[in-house]
Amino acid sequence: MMVGCMISILLTGCWDQQLLVNRTLVNGISLDVTKEGEIDATVRALHIQSKGGGLFEIQDEVVEAKRPTVVGLGIDMDSKIAGAIDASKAHIIIIGEELAKKGIHPYIEFMYRNMDSYMSSKVVISKGKAKTILSTEIEKSPIAFFILQMLNGAESDTVIPKETTFTVWKKVLDPGKDMVLPYLEQVESDKVEVAGVALFNDDQYTGTKLSKEKSSVLLSLMGKLGKTNNMALILGQESNGQSISFTTNDIRRNLEVHVDKNNKITCKINLKMDIEVGSFPQNFKNELNIKKLNQDLSDELTKQAKEITSTLLEANCDALGIGQRISSFHPELWKKIRWEEEYQNVQFEPTVKVNIIKTGNVF
């Protein structure tokens, strides 16, 4: 795809001005594993060539290389791309789910230790092959930029956590907490969406993911709230299966880890949410019972919280950092247990309390 464009260089004399001239800027990287066990790397790159007079020609390229290990892939890529390759603008790193199941430590370490790497690159997991996502053709902009915008929006909406090369590397090295990473899925030939979050044990994808709706609840249990958090629920039988949508304005989380004399570990999570109701279809002839609606919402979200903590245990994913609490406040216990085995015996007791602070034009 060839595009002619005019670029005004506003920062005259800036040290990185030369990056725009006759350079190939990698804006997305994907990593997969082949049936033979090789690493299959693909990059999405913009080759920018000066035509003089402030005119530039841009070519969006997809280049692929395979090797037994990640070492040397950059050299292979460089030999296939015209101009000097620059990976310092690689905003997206997509790892295919099969490779992620084997462990992402070697690939994150390679990016982290490479002086030319971009430490704020978003790290995501893909359903199926990562290169399928990165090779998606859309009309509006190169797919890597589109994914970056989509991830930024999902972070603001508290659908996915903010994870970069830097933060992922820190969590890989932390034995007391597991990470959850954004999970992408190609839903149509030209459409990619955030499908939820992938649950990890150490540096390995467990094969278990949470939907977008449940990932929002998980992030709340983790004490995280972006700019907004819009949710929609179907309430239980006591509310005749009514649907409701709301925005979370504030959360307050209290997480306590208790160890009894038999070394049984209990984690109590008390989550309080202040919300604004957006939509709640009802019979306006009947007066609405706000107290009951608060309770119904609290019951439904507590139920979901219990399902999510059960899923975390089944996946052996310590996303809430219980191990960190044990290592900090019970160091002797931490030294003598194998946390990967002991974690699955943790008893979770989550409670969610909802407080409606605003109803807008609903009632």
ChimeraX attribute file (.defattr): number of C-alpha atoms within 10 A of each C-alpha:
attribute: neighborCount
match mode: 1-to-1
recipient: residues
	/A:1	6
	/A:2	10
	/A:3	10
	/A:4	11
	/A:5	11
	/A:6	12
	/A:7	12
	/A:8	9
	/A:9	11
	/A:10	8
	/A:11	9
	/A:12	9
	/A:13	9
	/A:14	9
	/A:15	8
	/A:16	9
	/A:17	12
	/A:18	10
	/A:19	14
	/A:20	16
	/A:21	16
	/A:22	19
	/A:23	21
	/A:24	26
	/A:25	24
	/A:26	23
	/A:27	23
	/A:28	27
	/A:29	26
	/A:30	26
	/A:31	30
	/A:32	24
	/A:33	23
	/A:34	15
	/A:35	7
	/A:36	7
	/A:37	12
	/A:38	15
	/A:39	20
	/A:40	23
	/A:41	23
	/A:42	24
	/A:43	27
	/A:44	25
	/A:45	27
	/A:46	21
	/A:47	24
	/A:48	21
	/A:49	18
	/A:50	16
	/A:51	13
	/A:52	7
	/A:53	7
	/A:54	11
	/A:55	13
	/A:56	19
	/A:57	18
	/A:58	19
	/A:59	15
	/A:60	18
	/A:61	18
	/A:62	17
	/A:63	16
	/A:64	17
	/A:65	17
	/A:66	19
	/A:67	16
	/A:68	14
	/A:69	14
	/A:70	16
	/A:71	13
	/A:72	12
	/A:73	18
	/A:74	14
	/A:75	11
	/A:76	15
	/A:77	18
	/A:78	15
	/A:79	11
	/A:80	12
	/A:81	16
	/A:82	14
	/A:83	16
	/A:84	15
	/A:85	22
	/A:86	18
	/A:87	19
	/A:88	17
	/A:89	17
	/A:90	24
	/A:91	23
	/A:92	28
	/A:93	25
	/A:94	28
	/A:95	28
	/A:96	25
	/A:97	26
	/A:98	21
	/A:99	23
	/A:100	25
	/A:101	16
	/A:102	13
	/A:103	19
	/A:104	19
	/A:105	17
	/A:106	13
	/A:107	18
	/A:108	20
	/A:109	15
	/A:110	13
	/A:111	19
	/A:112	17
	/A:113	10
	/A:114	12
	/A:115	10
	/A:116	13
	/A:117	18
	/A:118	19
	/A:119	20
	/A:120	17
	/A:121	24
	/A:122	25
	/A:123	23
	/A:124	26
	/A:125	26
	/A:126	28
	/A:127	17
	/A:128	17
	/A:129	23
	/A:130	29
	/A:131	23
	/A:132	17
	/A:133	26
	/A:134	26
	/A:135	20
	/A:136	16
	/A:137	14
	/A:138	13
	/A:139	7
	/A:140	8
	/A:141	11
	/A:142	20
	/A:143	24
	/A:144	25
	/A:145	16
	/A:146	13
	/A:147	22
	/A:148	17
	/A:149	12
	/A:150	14
	/A:151	23
	/A:152	14
	/A:153	16
	/A:154	22
	/A:155	20
	/A:156	16
	/A:157	19
	/A:158	26
	/A:159	31
	/A:160	28
	/A:161	25
	/A:162	21
	/A:163	20
	/A:164	21
	/A:165	23
	/A:166	18
	/A:167	16
	/A:168	24
	/A:169	20
	/A:170	10
	/A:171	16
	/A:172	22
	/A:173	13
	/A:174	15
	/A:175	17
	/A:176	22
	/A:177	20
	/A:178	24
	/A:179	25
	/A:180	27
	/A:181	23
	/A:182	28
	/A:183	26
	/A:184	26
	/A:185	19
	/A:186	20
	/A:187	12
	/A:188	9
	/A:189	12
	/A:190	13
	/A:191	13
	/A:192	19
	/A:193	15
	/A:194	21
	/A:195	22
	/A:196	23
	/A:197	26
	/A:198	26
	/A:199	26
	/A:200	27
	/A:201	23
	/A:202	23
	/A:203	22
	/A:204	21
	/A:205	25
	/A:206	20
	/A:207	14
	/A:208	15
	/A:209	22
	/A:210	21
	/A:211	14
	/A:212	20
	/A:213	17
	/A:214	20
	/A:215	23
	/A:216	25
	/A:217	22
	/A:218	26
	/A:219	19
	/A:220	25
	/A:221	27
	/A:222	18
	/A:223	15
	/A:224	18
	/A:225	22
	/A:226	20
	/A:227	12
	/A:228	17
	/A:229	21
	/A:230	18
	/A:231	20
	/A:232	15
	/A:233	15
	/A:234	14
	/A:235	19
	/A:236	14
	/A:237	9
	/A:238	9
	/A:239	13
	/A:240	9
	/A:241	11
	/A:242	14
	/A:243	15
	/A:244	18
	/A:245	16
	/A:246	19
	/A:247	19
	/A:248	23
	/A:249	18
	/A:250	18
	/A:251	17
	/A:252	15
	/A:253	17
	/A:254	12
	/A:255	17
	/A:256	13
	/A:257	17
	/A:258	16
	/A:259	15
	/A:260	8
	/A:261	6
	/A:262	6
	/A:263	9
	/A:264	12
	/A:265	18
	/A:266	17
	/A:267	17
	/A:268	15
	/A:269	20
	/A:270	17
	/A:271	23
	/A:272	19
	/A:273	20
	/A:274	16
	/A:275	22
	/A:276	19
	/A:277	21
	/A:278	17
	/A:279	16
	/A:280	15
	/A:281	11
	/A:282	14
	/A:283	8
	/A:284	8
	/A:285	6
	/A:286	7
	/A:287	9
	/A:288	12
	/A:289	8
	/A:290	11
	/A:291	11
	/A:292	12
	/A:293	17
	/A:294	15
	/A:295	15
	/A:296	19
	/A:297	22
	/A:298	21
	/A:299	18
	/A:300	15
	/A:301	22
	/A:302	21
	/A:303	14
	/A:304	19
	/A:305	24
	/A:306	16
	/A:307	13
	/A:308	19
	/A:309	22
	/A:310	15
	/A:311	16
	/A:312	23
	/A:313	17
	/A:314	12
	/A:315	18
	/A:316	22
	/A:317	26
	/A:318	26
	/A:319	22
	/A:320	22
	/A:321	16
	/A:322	21
	/A:323	23
	/A:324	17
	/A:325	18
	/A:326	20
	/A:327	15
	/A:328	11
	/A:329	14
	/A:330	14
	/A:331	12
	/A:332	11
	/A:333	14
	/A:334	17
	/A:335	11
	/A:336	8
	/A:337	11
	/A:338	10
	/A:339	19
	/A:340	16
	/A:341	9
	/A:342	13
	/A:343	18
	/A:344	16
	/A:345	13
	/A:346	17
	/A:347	17
	/A:348	17
	/A:349	16
	/A:350	21
	/A:351	20
	/A:352	23
	/A:353	19
	/A:354	22
	/A:355	19
	/A:356	19
	/A:357	13
	/A:358	16
	/A:359	14
	/A:360	10
	/A:361	8
	/A:362	11
	/A:363	13
